[in-house]
Structure formats: structure tokens, C-alpha cells
Amino acid sequence: MPVMPGAEAYHHAGGRIGVLLCHGFTGSPQSLRPWGEYLAAAGMTVALPRLPGHGTTWQEMNRTRWEDWYAELDKSLADLRGRCDEVFVMGLSLGGCMALRLAEVHGDGIKGVVVVNPSVVNDVPLLWLSPVLKFVVNSVPGVAGDIKKEGATELGYARTPVKAAAGLLRLWKLTRSELGKITQPVLIFHSPQDHVVKPASVRILRERLTGGNLNVVELPDSYHVATLDNDADRIFAGSLEFITTNASVPLQRD
């Protein structure tokens, strides 16, 4: 299946610190590409994979599940850990959820987590019906493109594939149930004006991550896809500062 121009995966061989970037549901690496390039320019080894079924067609995505997307991230993480001394994971929206899940599973194998408008709970009442709805309709209107900045666009699907979405309830439940395993430092960037992910997700993370390892930074001038929005520079610089604060090895700029 041909990949949409601009939705390709991005990789950069840099220094001893690795960063795995996880894009969101029905989105593509395009939404995180500027972030990845910023960290690469700062000397990081960066992996931004394209998740299965993304960046092509929503019909193809309907043939994939969250387990497929997570497996792709897990493979990229293993590659980074084989090439770098320390690895950080970062993600947007559902990619933030999967970044948190990676931290739960891999423990000390991940040095820290940065998430932007993470999704860890169902905000859409219709989604509760998705296990049945998938037998009735193939797709519903999409959620891509929630950006405040004029002229900025997200390369994502105009339709949400229902079969692919049906398994999200299990991913969210699994991730929430093991949040207590996360002892690494966590940085959350949160847009109060988010039309896709409601405040409940950040509220849950505040309630469950109580070990003093959580910091939440608000993004006052951005919507959901904040990595392409008015506060993008704040995210990029903040994540770099997070890395330099928590890494045990020095940065190596190109």
C-alpha cells in the first residue's frame, strides 16, 4: 500500500541518547516530524516509526489493531536500546498512551517519558459501542487536524476506522491499570483547549502518578495536535531540557 507523501517514517543516527517518538491514532509521523528533527539537531538518535495502517488509507488501518502499533514501537525501542546508552520515549495523543505503556513494560530500560495531550480514557460515548458498531459501519468522521495555528495541517485520516478503534478500550484499561509501575520522570504537555482528548486523561495521570515524578506544563495557545501548533517550540525546547536534566550521559551534537 503506497504511503502518503509526507507520512513516511523518520530516523536519524545521532549520539548515545535515543528518543522514540510515537504518533497518534489515525495520524502519521508528519505530526511529530518537526519535533524529531529538532531533537536530531540537538544530537539525539531519533526513531519516529510509521505505525501499521497509518499514513496510507483508513481502510487499510481497519485491518490493524493496537497490538500491531505497539509491536512496531516495541521493535523500534529494542533497536534504539541496542544502539544507545539511554532511551527516552515521547508521544502525542494515543501515541502518548503507548509511550506510557512502554514505560510500564520496560521499566529501567526507559529513562523518561514526555507526552503531549495523552489519551488514557475513552472520551467518546459512541466508542463504547464500537465492538458492536464495527459490524454495522466501517468508519465514522475523523478527529485529525485539531490545530489552532492558521495554515498548519495534520496529515491524518478524514475517517476513523471503527474496527481499528474497537480495541482502544482494552489498551486504555491496560495502561491505566499499571500506571503505578511508572517510576521514571514524566513530563506532560497539556492543551486546555483540546477538542479531541478531554481533561479526564490528565486528571487520571495526576491521580495515579503520585511518586513525585510528574510535571505538567500547560499549552495556552494550542489545540490537540500541539506539536504542529503555536506552542510547538515550547514542547521541543521543554523536551530537550527534560532530556538534559534526566540523562546520565552527555549530549553529542552533530
C-alpha positions in Angstrom: 0.0 0.0 0.0 1.6 3.4 -1.0 2.4 5.8 1.8 1.0 9.3 1.5 3.8 11.8 0.7 5.0 13.3 4.0 3.8 10.4 6.1 7.0 8.4 5.9 8.9 7.2 9.0 11.8 9.3 10.1 15.1 8.1 11.6 18.3 9.9 12.5 21.6 8.3 13.7 22.9 10.6 16.4 24.6 10.3 19.7 24.4 8.0 22.7 20.9 9.2 23.8 18.0 7.8 21.9 14.5 9.1 21.5 11.5 7.1 20.3 8.6 9.3 19.1 5.1 7.8 18.9 2.5 9.5 16.6 -1.2 9.4 17.3 -4.3 7.4 16.2 -5.2 7.9 12.5 -2.3 10.3 12.3 1.2 9.8 10.8 4.9 10.7 11.5 4.3 14.0 9.9 2.7 15.3 13.1 5.9 14.7 15.0 8.5 15.2 12.2 9.5 18.8 13.3 9.9 17.5 16.9 12.1 14.7 15.7 14.2 16.9 13.6 14.7 19.3 16.5 16.0 16.6 18.8 18.1 15.2 16.0 19.8 18.6 15.5 20.5 18.6 19.3 22.5 15.3 18.9 19.9 12.6 19.7 19.5 9.3 17.9 15.8 9.6 16.8 13.3 6.9 15.8 9.8 8.0 14.5 8.2 4.9 13.0 5.0 4.9 10.9 2.6 2.7 12.7 0.9 -0.1 10.7 -2.2 1.0 8.9 -1.3 4.7 9.2 -0.3 7.1 6.5 -2.0 5.1 3.8 -5.8 4.6 3.9 -8.3 4.2 6.7 -9.5 1.0 5.0 -6.0 -0.5 5.5 -6.0 0.7 9.1 -9.2 -1.2 9.7 -7.1 -4.4 9.2 -4.8 -3.5 12.1 -5.1 -3.3 15.9 -3.4 -1.5 18.7 -1.3 -4.6 19.3 0.2 -4.1 15.8 1.0 -0.5 16.5 2.5 -1.3 19.9 4.6 -4.1 18.4 6.1 -1.7 15.9 7.0 0.7 18.7 8.5 -2.1 20.8 10.6 -3.1 17.8 11.9 0.4 17.4 12.6 0.7 21.1 14.7 -2.5 21.0 16.7 -1.2 18.1 17.4 2.1 19.9 18.3 0.3 23.1 20.8 -1.7 21.1 22.5 1.4 19.7 22.2 3.9 22.6 23.2 4.1 26.2 19.8 5.6 27.3 16.4 6.0 25.7 13.5 8.3 26.2 10.0 7.7 24.8 7.7 10.5 23.7 4.3 10.6 22.1 1.2 12.5 21.0 -2.4 11.6 22.0 -2.7 7.8 21.7 1.0 7.7 21.0 1.4 9.2 24.5 -0.7 6.3 25.9 1.6 3.8 24.1 4.7 5.7 25.3 3.4 5.3 28.9 2.7 1.6 28.2 6.2 1.1 27.0 7.5 2.7 30.3 5.3 0.3 32.3 6.6 -2.7 30.5 10.3 -1.9 30.1 10.9 -0.1 33.5 14.5 0.9 33.8 15.1 0.3 30.1 13.4 3.7 29.5 15.0 6.8 31.1 12.0 9.1 30.9 8.6 9.9 29.2 7.3 13.0 27.5 3.7 13.1 26.3 1.6 15.7 24.6 -2.2 15.6 25.2 -2.1 11.9 26.1 -5.2 9.8 25.8 -5.7 7.1 28.5 -9.5 7.1 28.9 -12.5 7.0 26.4 -13.8 10.5 25.8 -16.3 9.4 23.0 -19.6 7.8 24.2 -20.1 6.2 20.8 -16.8 4.3 21.2 -18.3 2.2 23.9 -20.5 0.7 21.1 -17.5 0.1 18.8 -17.3 -3.7 19.5 -20.8 -4.0 18.0 -20.8 -0.9 15.7 -17.9 -2.4 13.7 -20.3 -5.0 12.3 -22.6 -2.2 11.1 -20.4 0.6 9.8 -16.8 0.7 8.7 -15.9 4.2 9.6 -17.1 7.4 11.3 -16.0 11.0 11.0 -12.3 11.5 11.8 -10.6 13.5 14.5 -7.4 14.7 12.7 -6.5 18.3 12.3 -7.4 19.9 15.6 -4.9 22.8 15.3 -5.3 26.4 16.2 -2.4 27.8 14.2 -3.5 29.3 10.9 -2.2 27.4 7.9 -1.0 24.4 9.8 -2.4 21.0 8.8 -2.1 17.4 10.1 -1.6 14.6 7.6 -4.2 12.2 9.0 -7.4 10.4 8.0 -10.7 12.2 7.5 -12.5 9.0 8.6 -12.0 6.9 11.8 -11.8 3.2 11.1 -14.3 1.6 13.6 -12.7 -1.9 13.7 -9.3 -0.4 14.5 -10.8 1.8 17.2 -12.7 -1.0 18.9 -9.7 -2.3 20.7 -8.7 1.0 22.2 -10.9 0.4 25.2 -8.7 -2.5 26.2 -5.4 -0.5 25.6 -6.6 2.3 27.8 -7.8 0.0 30.6 -4.5 -1.9 30.5 -2.4 1.2 30.6 -4.4 2.8 33.4 -4.2 -0.4 35.5 -0.4 -0.4 35.5 0.4 3.3 35.8 1.8 2.6 39.3 4.7 0.8 37.6 6.0 4.0 36.1 8.8 5.4 38.3 10.6 7.2 35.6 10.2 11.0 35.3 7.2 12.0 33.3 6.6 15.3 31.6 3.1 16.1 30.2 2.3 19.0 27.9 -1.4 19.7 28.1 -3.7 21.9 26.0 -6.7 23.2 28.0 -8.3 23.9 24.6 -8.3 20.3 23.2 -11.2 19.3 21.1 -10.2 15.6 20.8 -8.9 14.5 24.3 -10.8 15.7 27.3 -9.2 16.8 30.6 -10.0 13.4 32.2 -6.8 11.8 30.9 -4.5 14.3 32.5 -6.6 14.2 35.7 -6.2 10.4 35.9 -2.4 10.7 35.3 -2.2 13.3 38.1 -4.1 11.0 40.4 -2.1 7.8 39.6 1.4 9.1 39.1 2.0 10.2 42.7 5.6 9.4 43.2 6.8 12.9 42.7 7.9 12.0 39.1 5.3 14.0 37.2 5.4 17.5 35.8 2.5 19.1 33.8 3.0 22.1 31.6 0.0 23.8 30.0 0.0 25.0 26.4 -2.3 28.0 26.4 -2.2 28.7 22.6 -2.7 25.2 21.1 -5.3 22.6 20.4 -4.9 18.9 20.3 -2.1 18.5 17.7 0.2 20.8 19.7 3.4 19.6 18.1 2.3 21.5 14.9 0.6 24.3 16.7 1.6 27.7 18.3 3.2 26.1 21.3 5.3 23.6 19.4 8.6 25.4 20.2 7.8 25.2 23.9 7.3 21.4 23.5 10.5 21.0 21.6 12.7 23.1 24.0 11.0 21.6 27.1 11.6 18.1 26.0 15.3 18.8 25.3 15.6 20.3 28.7 13.9 17.3 30.2 16.4 15.0 28.5 19.5 17.0 29.6 18.1 17.1 33.2 17.5 13.4 33.4 20.1 11.8 31.1 23.2 10.3 32.7 25.3 10.6 29.5 26.3 13.9 27.8 24.7 15.1 24.6 26.7 14.7 21.4 25.7 17.3 18.8 26.3 16.6 15.1 
